[in-house]
Amino acid sequence: MLRDIRFLLKTKYSGSRALIIGIDDYAQAPPLSYAVSDANAVREVLVNDLGFPEDGITCLIDSDATKSAILKAYMQFALDGVDVDERVIIFFAGHGHTVTGYRGEIGYLVPVDADPSDLASLVRWDELTGNSELIRAKHVLFIMDACYGGLMLTRGLSAGSTRFLKDMLLRYSRQVLTAGKADEVVADSGGPIPDHSVFTGHLIQGLQGGALGENGVLTASGLMAYVYGKVATDKNSRQTPHYGHFDGDGDMVLVAPQLNASDDEPTKDLDTLVVVPVAEEERSPDTTQGKVDRVKTLLASNTASIELHDFIMNEVRVLLADTSEDSFATSGTYTDEELLERISRYESVSGDLTVLLACVSYWSQASNANVLEKALARSIDRLQTQNGLSAWLALRWYPAILETYSSGIAAVQGGRYDSLASIFFTSAGASEHGRQERHFAGAISKAILDLSRIEVFKRIPGHDRHFTPMSEYLFKVLQPPLDNALFLGADYERAFDEFEVLFALTVVDLRAQRGQHMWAPIGRFGWKQQHGEGPLGVLIDEARGAGQNWPPLKAGLFGGSAERFDAAATPFLEQVNKLGWW
């Protein structure tokens, strides 16, 4: 089975469903005043403001909200009738209950027929979250107007992070928003809307437009951050909402004018870049973001070069271990499904090192400049000649391509052309198939050529009609981690395109120095060049205007010579302009 469902999903929703539960009149628990009112109001908002179909919403109110009815209605989402491109919301307004177990807190919701002293009559929280993997829908959002403990949640974003809207729709997610934590009393009244709780009152206001971000887009993360801020600072509140992901890295899109836009344009992949507001939290040192924080701290110190070296080299060793032939055999039968699976796994095992090298490229000092070069060189140490399928042999270079792009984009964004020169001119060491490429730029360009010849990235769903499928794919897949680490925002596209242009021109120059014919990887800047003022022409004009003072030349690219740059740029621009993009 294909594990990475990005390759199966569409950039829209095929359906929307919800389970709404509200309980005021408990059999053996204290009554509530506005839980039913909250549930009914949320249902109306889903239908009237978010476009959920009425027949796609199941409501369990008061006596209908028994334990068996709740579990039965919830497990209906696990039936085959739910499509992978659907979104599902579960809303519960009622009592929550938390018990401390041997390994920590365990959260429960209290059905109408429950006896709070009898745990067997409650619905255990992780019974719902655990069974969510049986639901085919790509996005599931739990909203609980109750207090809960035992929620193991993560927030992978920093405040103000940006994401491509379509990319969020291609990623699996399971998200949670609760009214309070285990030790807090959740207010049943006193909210900003009469006859509603503090939590649901702010939730409704957020859904009805209060939480809308730029371009009229509202995501689950944006809604949760809005409700968190409003409830935490409400004068009638003594509670702090708890929210985040417990699985996946996508984001449910609640409102977006672009959801119904056509996806048929084959020549380019224009997308909406949206800000995803989230609240900051303390990060674990074992997470990717925790490692990024540590590397940033080490880079800021003049005395931590050895510690930084050892930390990065350990990540390289982890990558080499995780990408060994034991995990990625070069023999075996080729299938498109296995190809997509390998791409996904390569991205997963190389993710930490890729973003850490971007940080080094962006912030390195003279005392640790060699760390970047050594990490790149060691990461391709084992790519020597082997027997096997050409697709699997070529794909072994994918982690190194990700490292090159990630660190190169970071270098461009930071104006660190010295780092970019280090990346391009790092020794490639031993070569595969007599590669004869002394520099990293040449080795990576050869790897891209090998992958292009067998059309690997055209086999990714949605990329078969792109003129530059690999470039378009990398453009999307690298944006989230780089934005998390460097907060590139709207500058990301410019930095990506400039990196690809400089990479291509460097390859042309290196080949010219060896007397080889002109060739270089052409990314998305190629079709842009023939659809207006392209990045390639802009960069060439900028370089010619600055002459010897152009920063890339001062950093040593093109041998530091304006004449040598022009000798590479002029024929390459002519070649790109002759390409038949249509």
C-alpha positions as a printed Julia matrix, in Angstrom:
582×3 Matrix{Float64}:
   0.0    0.0     0.0
   1.21   3.5    -0.83
   1.91   5.21    2.51
   2.36   8.78    1.37
  -1.13   9.77    0.29
   0.09  13.08   -1.17
   0.42  11.17   -4.42
  -3.23  10.1    -4.32
  -4.9   13.35   -3.28
  -6.41  16.27   -5.17
  -6.12  19.97   -4.38
  -9.76  20.22   -3.35
 -12.35  18.47   -1.19
 -14.71  15.91   -2.68
 -17.02  16.09    0.33
 -17.5   17.44    3.85
 -18.95  15.57    6.84
 -19.39  16.26   10.54
 -20.46  14.65   13.79
 -21.94  17.18   16.24
 -22.55  16.22   19.88
 -24.1   18.44   22.57
 -25.19  17.34   26.05
 -26.9   19.5    28.69
 -29.07  16.98   30.59
 -26.81  14.27   31.95
 -28.2   11.21   33.69
 -25.57  11.09   36.46
 -23.33  14.11   35.86
 -24.01  17.79   36.65
 -26.15  19.49   34.0
 -24.76  22.08   31.61
 -26.54  25.19   30.34
 -25.35  25.84   26.82
 -23.74  22.7    25.39
 -26.79  21.95   23.22
 -26.97  25.57   22.11
 -23.27  25.4    21.22
 -23.74  22.22   19.19
 -26.72  23.56   17.26
 -24.91  26.82   16.48
 -21.82  25.01   15.21
 -24.01  22.9    12.96
 -25.6   26.03   11.48
 -22.2   27.61   10.88
 -20.92  24.5     9.1
 -23.92  24.54    6.78
 -24.39  28.27    6.23
 -20.82  29.55    6.34
 -18.61  26.6     5.37
 -20.88  24.9     2.85
 -21.22  21.53    4.58
 -24.23  19.61    3.19
 -27.0   19.12    5.73
 -27.23  15.41    5.0
 -23.51  15.06    5.7
 -23.91  16.14    9.34
 -24.95  13.79   12.13
 -26.23  15.44   15.33
 -26.48  13.69   18.69
 -28.22  15.91   21.22
 -28.83  15.1    24.9
 -30.52  11.67   25.21
 -29.31  10.62   21.76
 -25.67  11.09   22.78
 -25.14   7.74   24.49
 -21.77   6.04   24.47
 -22.87   3.44   21.94
 -24.47   6.06   19.69
 -21.37   8.28   19.74
 -19.04   5.4    18.87
 -21.39   4.05   16.22
 -21.76   7.46   14.54
 -18.02   8.05   14.7
 -17.12   4.67   13.21
 -19.52   5.33   10.32
 -16.75   7.58    8.98
 -14.58   4.47    8.62
 -16.88   3.03    5.98
 -15.83   2.88    2.34
 -18.3    5.62    1.42
 -15.93   8.26    2.82
 -13.53   9.39    0.12
  -9.82  10.15    0.65
 -10.33  13.75   -0.45
 -13.03  14.51    2.13
 -12.8   16.55    5.32
 -14.44  15.51    8.6
 -15.15  17.6    11.71
 -16.09  16.14   15.09
 -17.49  18.66   17.58
 -18.29  17.74   21.19
 -19.8   20.04   23.83
 -20.17  18.41   27.2
 -18.19  17.17   30.17
 -14.63  15.97   29.85
 -12.84  13.81   32.37
  -9.16  13.13   33.02
  -7.59  10.29   34.98
  -3.91   9.93   35.83
  -2.54   6.57   34.76
   0.84   4.9    35.08
   2.2    6.64   32.0
   0.45   9.98   32.42
  -2.95  11.56   31.96
  -5.77   9.8    30.12
  -8.62  11.86   28.73
 -12.27  10.88   28.36
 -15.43  12.48   27.1
 -18.6   11.89   29.11
 -21.65  10.57   27.19
 -25.16  11.35   28.39
 -25.62   7.89   29.98
 -22.23   7.79   31.68
 -21.46   7.31   35.35
 -18.34   9.47   35.93
 -17.2    7.03   38.62
 -17.31   4.13   36.14
 -14.57   4.54   33.54
 -16.1    1.77   31.43
 -19.1    4.04   30.74
 -16.92   6.86   29.34
 -15.45   7.26   25.86
 -11.68   7.15   26.05
 -10.06   9.93   24.04
  -7.43   7.77   22.37
 -10.14   5.38   21.21
 -11.27   8.19   18.91
  -7.81   9.37   17.87
  -6.5    5.85   17.38
  -9.45   4.88   15.2
  -9.06   8.02   13.1
  -6.5    6.11   11.02
  -9.39   3.96    9.81
 -11.09   7.03    8.34
 -10.08   7.51    4.72
 -10.66  11.3     4.76
  -7.39  13.19    4.37
  -8.31  15.83    6.98
 -10.02  15.24   10.32
 -10.49  18.0    12.9
 -11.64  17.33   16.48
 -13.13  20.32   18.32
 -13.89  19.63   21.96
 -15.61  22.17   24.19
 -14.39  20.36   27.28
 -11.18  19.96   29.23
  -8.88  17.07   28.37
  -5.64  15.54   29.48
  -3.4   13.05   27.78
  -3.3   14.85   24.44
   0.02  14.19   22.73
   0.01  17.05   20.26
   2.65  18.77   18.16
   2.8   22.16   16.51
   5.34  22.09   13.7
   4.85  25.73   12.71
   6.19  28.96   14.1
   4.07  32.08   14.31
   3.61  33.7    10.9
   4.75  30.64    8.94
   3.67  30.49    5.31
   2.39  27.53    3.32
   1.16  26.9    -0.19
  -2.6   26.4    -0.07
  -2.63  23.51   -2.54
   0.21  21.76   -0.74
  -1.77  21.74    2.52
  -4.58  19.99    0.65
  -2.18  17.27   -0.48
  -1.03  16.37    3.03
  -2.72  14.11    5.57
  -3.71  15.65    8.91
  -5.4   14.84   12.2
  -5.88  18.01   14.27
  -7.37  18.8    17.67
  -8.68  21.88   19.46
  -9.94  21.58   23.04
 -11.4   24.23   25.32
  -8.97  23.64   28.16
  -6.36  21.42   29.68
  -6.82  18.68   32.26
  -6.54  20.83   35.38
  -8.76  23.69   34.17
 -12.45  24.44   34.65
 -14.1   25.12   31.31
 -16.71  27.88   31.43
 -20.16  26.88   30.18
 -21.29  30.49   29.79
 -20.07  34.09   29.72
 -18.82  33.99   26.16
 -18.83  36.78   23.56
 -22.15  35.5    22.16
 -25.21  35.17   24.46
 -26.2   31.59   25.39
 -22.84  30.15   24.41
 -19.7   29.13   26.24
 -16.56  31.24   26.13
 -14.83  28.69   23.9
 -17.64  28.05   21.42
 -18.55  31.73   21.27
 -15.08  32.62   20.04
 -15.04  29.51   17.83
 -18.23  30.65   16.07
 -16.91  34.17   15.61
 -13.72  32.79   14.14
 -15.6   30.54   11.7
 -17.84  33.42   10.63
 -14.93  35.57    9.54
 -13.05  36.67   12.62
 -10.19  34.25   11.96
  -9.98  34.77    8.19
  -6.44  35.35    7.03
  -5.08  37.08    4.0
  -6.7   36.23    0.66
  -9.84  35.17    2.5
  -8.34  31.82    3.56
  -9.11  30.1     6.86
  -7.31  26.9     7.86
  -7.74  24.76   10.94
  -4.39  26.01   12.27
  -5.48  29.59   11.76
  -8.8   28.97   13.49
  -7.12  27.23   16.41
  -4.61  30.03   16.89
  -7.44  32.59   16.8
  -9.53  30.72   19.39
  -6.46  30.13   21.57
  -5.69  33.84   21.67
  -9.28  34.94   22.24
 -10.11  32.41   24.97
  -6.8   32.79   26.81
  -7.31  36.56   27.11
 -11.09  36.66   27.63
 -11.97  38.36   30.93
 -14.5   35.61   31.71
 -12.08  32.8    30.98
  -9.93  30.76   33.34
  -8.93  28.28   30.71
  -6.27  27.83   28.03
  -7.19  25.93   24.86
  -4.97  23.09   23.79
  -4.39  22.44   20.1
  -2.18  20.95   17.44
  -1.63  17.82   15.32
  -1.54  14.27   16.59
  -0.84  12.9    13.13
   0.19  14.22    9.72
   1.43  17.63    8.61
  -1.42  18.9     6.44
  -3.99  21.48    7.45
  -7.74  21.39    6.98
  -8.86  24.27    4.78
 -12.14  25.62    6.14
 -12.63  28.62    3.84
 -10.78  29.48    0.62
 -12.03  31.14   -2.57
  -9.44  29.1    -4.47
 -10.93  25.71   -3.54
 -13.08  25.68   -6.66
 -10.44  27.14   -8.99
  -9.36  25.19  -12.05
  -6.27  22.99  -11.76
  -5.82  22.46  -15.5
  -2.94  24.85  -16.31
  -0.07  22.52  -17.32
   2.72  25.02  -17.86
   3.06  26.36  -14.36
   1.95  25.69  -10.83
   0.85  29.04   -9.5
  -0.42  28.72   -5.97
  -1.55  30.9    -3.12
   0.99  31.41   -0.36
  -0.88  31.96    2.9
   0.25  32.87    6.4
  -0.67  30.25    8.98
  -0.87  31.97   12.39
   0.02  29.79   15.35
   1.0   30.35   18.96
   4.56  29.65   20.03
   5.37  26.76   22.34
   8.41  25.18   23.93
  10.03  22.74   21.53
  11.43  19.31   22.22
  15.15  18.99   21.38
  14.41  15.71   19.59
  12.09  17.26   17.01
  13.26  18.82   13.76
  12.51  22.27   15.1
  14.34  21.47   18.32
  17.42  20.47   16.31
  17.13  23.67   14.26
  17.04  25.72   17.46
  20.17  23.97   18.71
  22.08  24.5    15.46
  21.14  28.18   15.46
  22.48  28.49   19.01
  25.74  26.77   18.06
  26.15  28.93   14.96
  25.76  32.06   17.06
  28.7   31.08   19.29
  32.33  31.7    18.41
  33.42  28.8    20.61
  30.98  26.06   19.52
  32.54  25.05   16.2
  33.56  21.59   17.44
  30.15  20.92   18.96
  28.45  22.08   15.76
  30.74  19.85   13.68
  29.98  16.8    15.79
  26.24  17.47   15.86
  25.97  17.86   12.07
  28.25  14.89   11.37
  26.1   12.71   13.6
  23.09  13.69   11.48
  25.09  12.72    8.38
  25.83   9.32    9.92
  22.13   8.87   10.64
  21.33   9.67    7.0
  23.92   7.2     5.72
  22.53   4.49    7.99
  18.93   5.21    7.01
  19.68   5.21    3.26
  21.77   2.05    3.19
  20.93  -0.76    0.78
  19.26  -2.58    3.66
  16.53   0.05    3.48
  16.74   0.98   -0.21
  17.68  -2.09   -2.24
  18.99  -1.32   -5.73
  17.63  -4.56   -7.13
  14.07  -5.8    -7.37
  11.06  -5.11   -9.53
  10.16  -1.57  -10.57
   6.65  -0.25  -10.0
   5.34   3.32   -9.94
   3.98   2.67   -6.46
   7.42   1.65   -5.19
   8.94   4.72   -6.86
   6.57   7.07   -5.03
   7.14   5.19   -1.81
  10.92   5.6    -2.12
  10.64   9.31   -2.88
   8.55   9.74    0.26
  10.92   7.71    2.43
  14.01   9.51    1.12
  12.36  12.82    2.02
  11.53  11.54    5.49
  14.99  10.22    6.4
  16.85  13.22    4.94
  14.49  15.9     6.28
  16.41  16.85    9.41
  19.83  17.08    7.77
  18.42  19.0     4.81
  17.02  21.81    6.93
  20.03  21.86    9.28
  22.39  22.38    6.34
  20.15  25.25    5.21
  20.71  26.88    8.61
  24.47  26.37    8.35
  24.46  27.84    4.84
  22.49  30.87    6.01
  24.34  31.63    9.27
  27.78  29.99    9.14
  30.84  31.9    10.36
  34.47  31.58    9.3
  35.15  29.21   12.2
  32.63  26.64   10.97
  32.54  27.23    7.2
  33.99  23.78    6.49
  31.07  21.99    8.19
  28.78  22.55    5.21
  31.31  21.23    2.7
  32.18  18.18    4.77
  28.54  17.29    5.4
  27.74  17.45    1.69
  30.83  15.45    0.72
  30.26  12.72    3.32
  26.56  12.39    2.45
  27.47  10.99   -1.01
  30.35   8.81    0.16
  28.53   5.53   -0.46
  27.15   6.38   -3.89
  29.81   4.35   -5.62
  29.12   2.08   -8.58
  26.65  -0.7    -7.87
  24.56  -3.1    -9.89
  20.82  -2.69   -9.91
  17.86  -1.05  -11.59
  18.68   2.29  -13.17
  15.73   3.98  -11.44
  16.8    2.86   -7.97
  20.46   3.73   -8.65
  19.54   7.21   -9.88
  17.16   7.84   -7.01
  19.91   7.23   -4.42
  21.08  10.77   -5.25
  17.76  12.32   -4.28
  18.78  13.16   -0.66
  21.89  14.96   -1.98
  19.71  16.91   -4.41
  17.46  17.94   -1.53
  20.5   19.05    0.48
  21.85  21.06   -2.44
  18.59  22.84   -3.13
  17.78  23.51    0.52
  21.19  24.89    1.46
  21.48  26.74   -1.87
  18.11  28.48   -1.49
  19.08  29.47    2.04
  22.39  30.88    0.8
  20.66  32.99   -1.85
  18.06  34.27    0.59
  20.74  35.26    3.08
  22.98  36.85    0.46
  25.58  34.24    1.45
  27.15  33.65   -1.94
  30.25  32.42   -0.13
  28.11  29.55    1.16
  26.73  29.0    -2.32
  30.27  28.76   -3.7
  31.11  26.23   -0.98
  28.12  24.12   -2.02
  28.9   24.21   -5.72
  32.65  23.63   -5.41
  32.65  20.98   -2.67
  34.67  17.99   -3.81
  32.38  15.26   -5.13
  34.89  12.54   -4.26
  34.46   9.11   -5.82
  32.03   9.07   -8.68
  29.42   6.67   -9.98
  29.56   5.21  -13.49
  32.82   7.09  -14.15
  31.0   10.3   -13.38
  34.24  12.35  -13.57
  32.68  15.28  -11.75
  35.13  16.94   -9.39
  32.64  19.47   -8.04
  29.38  18.95   -6.21
  27.5   21.13   -8.71
  28.56  18.84  -11.54
  27.72  15.67   -9.64
  24.27  16.93   -8.67
  23.53  18.15  -12.2
  24.45  14.68  -13.5
  22.13  13.11  -10.92
  19.3   15.41  -12.05
  19.97  14.45  -15.66
  19.83  10.73  -14.8
  16.48  11.2   -13.03
  15.13  13.32  -15.89
  16.07  10.75  -18.52
  13.88   8.14  -16.88
  11.17  10.74  -16.16
  10.98   9.96  -12.45
   9.16  13.12  -11.46
   6.71  12.96  -14.33
   5.38   9.84  -12.62
   4.27  11.84   -9.59
   0.51  12.43   -9.85
  -0.23  15.94  -11.09
   3.26  16.47  -12.56
   2.99  14.55  -15.81
   2.12  17.68  -17.8
   4.66  20.02  -16.22
   7.51  21.14  -18.45
   9.89  20.99  -15.47
   8.29  18.4   -13.16
  11.25  17.94  -10.81
  11.71  21.67  -10.32
   7.99  22.16   -9.68
   7.93  19.28   -7.2
  10.98  20.51   -5.28
   9.51  24.03   -5.25
   6.57  22.72   -3.22
   8.21  20.08   -1.05
  11.04  22.3     0.24
   8.92  25.34    1.13
   7.5   24.14    4.5
  10.78  23.17    6.22
  12.67  26.19    4.87
   9.93  28.57    5.94
   9.89  26.99    9.42
  13.64  27.46    9.79
  14.24  30.76    7.99
  10.81  32.45    7.71
  11.17  33.15    4.0
   7.54  34.06    3.42
   6.84  35.56    0.0
  10.59  35.73   -0.76
  10.74  31.97   -1.15
   9.87  31.88   -4.86
  12.46  34.52   -5.75
  15.17  32.7    -3.76
  14.24  29.35   -5.32
  14.37  30.7    -8.86
  17.62  32.6    -8.31
  19.25  29.48   -6.88
  18.22  27.38   -9.88
  19.52  30.06  -12.28
  22.89  30.32  -10.51
  23.13  26.55  -10.29
  22.49  26.17  -14.03
  24.94  28.92  -14.99
  27.61  27.44  -12.72
  27.19  24.04  -14.4
  27.47  25.7   -17.84
  30.64  27.49  -16.71
  32.25  24.37  -15.23
  31.53  22.38  -18.36
  32.96  25.18  -20.52
  36.2   25.12  -18.5
  36.55  21.43  -19.38
  35.71  21.96  -23.05
  32.39  20.11  -22.83
  29.23  21.0   -24.73
  26.82  23.43  -23.11
  24.2   21.83  -20.9
  22.61  22.54  -17.52
  19.44  21.6   -15.63
  16.63  23.96  -16.6
  14.11  24.55  -13.86
  10.9   26.51  -13.69
  12.85  29.65  -14.62
  12.9   28.27  -18.17
   9.21  28.6   -18.91
   9.12  31.85  -16.94
  11.68  33.28  -19.32
   9.22  32.93  -22.17
   6.21  34.12  -20.2
   7.33  37.6   -19.25
  10.39  38.94  -17.5
  12.06  35.72  -16.38
  14.49  35.18  -13.49
  17.31  34.19  -15.86
  17.19  37.44  -17.84
  16.77  39.53  -14.7
  19.83  37.97  -13.04
  21.97  38.38  -16.18
  21.01  42.05  -16.46
  21.79  42.57  -12.77
  25.2   40.93  -13.11
  26.15  42.95  -16.16
  25.07  46.16  -14.46
  27.18  45.45  -11.36
  30.25  44.15  -13.2
  33.06  43.0   -10.93
  31.09  44.24   -7.91
  28.37  41.65   -8.39
  28.26  39.67   -5.09
  28.37  36.17   -6.66
  31.56  37.12   -8.51
  33.12  38.54   -5.35
  32.33  35.21   -3.66
  34.29  33.31   -6.33
  31.59  32.06   -8.67
  32.63  32.03  -12.35
  36.23  32.38  -11.24
  35.42  35.89  -10.02
  35.42  37.07  -13.62
  32.64  39.1   -15.26
  33.93  38.02  -18.68
  33.75  34.36  -17.73
  30.22  34.83  -16.4
  29.16  36.48  -19.65
  30.72  33.67  -21.66
  28.42  31.22  -19.85
  25.32  33.42  -19.56
  25.01  34.68  -23.15
  24.77  31.33  -24.98
  22.7   29.78  -22.19
  20.11  32.58  -22.39
  19.96  32.1   -26.16
  19.43  28.37  -25.67
  16.62  28.85  -23.15
  14.92  31.42  -25.39
  14.84  28.86  -28.22
  13.1   26.19  -26.16
   9.57  25.36  -27.29
   7.53  26.05  -24.17
   3.82  26.0   -24.97
